[in-house]
Amino acid sequence: MSLHAPHRRGRWLFGSAALAATLVAGLAVQPSPATAQDANAHLRFWERALQKEVDADSAARMSEAMSTYTGRVGTSGAMRRAQYSMDKLADWGLHPRLESYGVHASVPRDISVTMTGPEQRELEVKEPPFPWHGGFDDVVVGYNAYSPPGNVTADVVYVNYGLPDDYAELAKMGVDARGKIVLARYGQSFRGVKSKVAEEHGAAALILYSDPADDGFAKGAVYPDGPWRNADSIQRGSVQYIFQHPGDPLTPGEPSTPDTPRIDPSEADNVTSVPTTPISYGQAQHLLAALQGPPAPEGWQGGLDLDYRVGPGPTRVDLDLDIDYQQIPVNDVIVEIPGSKHPEQKVVLGAHFDSWAYGTKDDVAGWSTLMETARALAELRDRGWQPERTIVLAGWDGEEYGLLGSTEWVEQHRADLLKNALVYLNMDGAGGGENFSAGSVPALDHVLTDIAKDIPDPEHGTLYRNWQQSSGEQKPVPERLGSGSDYTAFLDHLGIASAEFGTSTPGGEYHSAYDDLHLMRNSLDPGYRYHEVAAAYAGTFALRLAGSDTAPLVYSDYAAAVAGHLRDLDAKQADHQVVDLAPAYLAARQWEEAAKRLETRRHADADAVNDALIAQERALTHREGLPGRDWYKHMVYAPGLYTGYAVQPLPAIDDAITDRDTATAEKYRDLLIDSLHKAAEAARGA
């Protein structure tokens, strides 16, 4: 029985039983489209039908069914979610399959953090349960995936966010982190970057904590009374170097199937050598309160009621991380709805279903929303709808450890995806709150915006108005994609046009035991209204991209964006020119002109236009890849080596300008020019 706030199906979306009856009656009499105008009307008819079909109560039931137990990759809980999803999809008349991999990953056996100076204190490494938490013994202790094991005893140094500028500031104060256990707060970059920087500065180990200034009581009411992190809450997470490459550390670039050779673990280049583990701010307070040494700079002061100092000492810690490494199972749930006209072309939508603990927001929300989209699509298919292109719906396992399931699947299906995948839409956090946001390559900006204008929103009228308010922009534009979620292999490795969207409510539950049903029902999405909104958005995207005669991608916008990124790099080298970017500007303008000409003749030869759209994104990749991390093939977008999740446009050239490395800058400028020329040729060839 559903325990969330009562909600009448579809009521706020359409508000009229008469309209609902009209829709249902119309389904039986829709004629086959005869013209492009008819085809567009036909497509919009089915989009409205899908928006009516998705249902908050249905999404809530799936969220509740998958949130009462934990779902960490490699455990019975993750397999239970996969099997539940397979059973539901089959019940709806779809034909799901499991695609499985064996991945090298860390498994914690015992984690202990003991303060040994100036007092003895065993720190807590797991949250206490609340009465509504079932199966709490299965909640993993606070730990960081892909940390090495280790037993380290050393003085503590507080390093603020643990990024390069912070260590530079320490050096000015005469504080050396070598051989110390560094204490860093979460925020400003991906946690794996913090491990990398600690490694570069000779730290013996790293302890991470969430400061209340960033996501705790300084922001508002804490769990269970509100959405912000309480003093016991621990942020788990992976410290795999996903900016090097995600996926199985032992099969870089290849799927982790039984017949794939593995490299030796000592050769893996996307794992840290620094033992790393998280604690809560309630426990970190003991360490910080005892630190002496220089006062922390003003910007390093957090939200705890104490004077932050950097050390070293007299705070001393014994860190004992008993972590095993095993080959664990990773199981993806895949279902296809075959296309009628171009079954080989694929529109892929995905969300991960694994979680650190209960994971009701991250990412049961995204997966139950995508499951609700699947249910609605199955219902439409039973009424006579069929997409022109094949729609692939994917439930990814192992995202939390390092994008495991999506990366291995993309690497396994590389040849087919390179030839046939039109787009990928990611749904990490879709349905997890009320504020809409989106990210994409520039070619998808228009369609993401147009769909947002079509989706009703219970608080704002349309999802686009929601986006305006959430972003503070009158004309919001999707953010650009770096890494940190399952679009990474699609975009950065293969060059498949990608997008993501989410709905969120500000909070601090991230990766804790308290990301649960209580939080969702009371603080994030009471009534599951935005699960319904997100399912409507995802379903409309699937219908439009799989049903449009010519796909609604705009590559002239992409070329203009590249020119903008080049201008930013020229501004960066204004005082010292490292590389002449004029030839790249010219290539971007030529691509923009060719793409515009293609866009004026979209209906002349739809098949040729669609082939050209697919080819343009592929052209932006190079076999050689980025310097020092050749898994990343995209010349325009990638995560930065120190930004973590955040995108770094034109990354190879940008880094070379920073390093004043003219040879590398010129090499990657020329590779970029080659990509831009190929994209222009693809546009002209349609």
Number of C-alpha atoms within 10 A of each C-alpha: 5 12 11 19 14 12 15 10 18 20 14 15 19 14 11 12 11 10 12 17 10 11 16 14 11 13 16 10 8 13 11 9 13 9 9 12 10 13 17 15 13 18 21 17 15 23 23 15 22 23 25 21 22 29 27 24 23 19 27 27 17 21 27 20 15 27 25 20 24 29 29 25 25 21 15 14 22 24 21 15 23 23 15 14 22 20 14 16 22 13 12 15 13 19 14 19 17 16 15 17 22 20 24 21 25 20 20 19 12 14 19 18 23 17 21 17 19 14 15 11 15 14 18 20 22 20 21 13 14 10 6 11 18 15 12 18 10 16 21 20 24 26 28 26 23 29 29 20 22 18 14 18 20 22 23 31 31 28 28 26 21 26 23 18 12 18 21 13 15 21 12 10 15 10 18 18 24 16 16 25 31 28 26 26 25 21 17 15 16 24 26 27 25 29 31 23 19 31 18 12 16 15 22 23 28 25 24 27 24 26 26 24 13 19 23 25 21 16 17 17 15 21 23 15 13 18 28 27 32 25 21 19 31 30 24 26 24 24 28 30 24 27 25 19 25 29 31 28 27 23 20 22 22 19 26 29 17 9 7 11 12 17 12 10 12 8 10 15 16 24 25 21 17 23 27 31 30 26 27 27 26 20 21 23 17 15 25 23 15 20 25 19 15 15 15 21 15 8 7 17 17 19 18 19 9 12 15 25 22 24 24 22 22 19 23 24 27 18 24 18 22 15 21 15 15 13 15 17 20 26 27 25 24 20 20 18 23 18 19 14 15 16 16 16 24 26 25 23 24 26 32 31 33 33 28 29 26 31 29 30 29 28 29 31 37 31 31 30 37 30 25 29 29 26 25 23 28 19 18 18 15 12 12 11 18 22 23 23 27 26 26 19 24 27 27 27 31 30 28 26 26 27 27 29 34 30 28 29 25 21 21 16 11 20 12 13 21 17 16 21 24 25 26 23 24 27 28 27 25 34 36 29 25 28 19 26 22 22 21 24 25 25 23 21 23 16 17 22 18 12 18 23 17 19 21 21 22 16 12 13 15 18 26 25 21 23 26 18 15 16 16 10 11 11 11 18 19 21 18 21 27 24 26 20 22 28 29 28 28 25 29 27 26 27 28 29 25 27 26 28 23 23 27 19 16 16 22 26 26 21 21 28 27 30 26 25 24 19 22 24 17 16 19 24 23 20 20 29 27 28 35 30 28 33 31 31 26 27 24 26 21 26 23 23 25 28 27 17 21 20 21 19 23 20 27 25 19 23 27 18 19 24 19 15 18 21 14 14 20 20 12 15 16 10 8 11 15 22 21 14 19 13 11 21 21 15 23 28 18 19 28 25 19 21 26 18 14 25 19 9 12 18 14 12 12 16 16 17 24 20 20 22 27 25 23 27 27 24 22 26 27 20 12 13 19 21 16 9 15 17 21 29 24 30 26 23 25 28 23 22 19 18 17 23 23 20 19 23 25 22 21 26 28 22 17 20 22 13 12 16 14 15 12 19 23 19 15 21 22 15 19 25 21 18 25 30 21 20 30 28 19 25 29 17 13 18
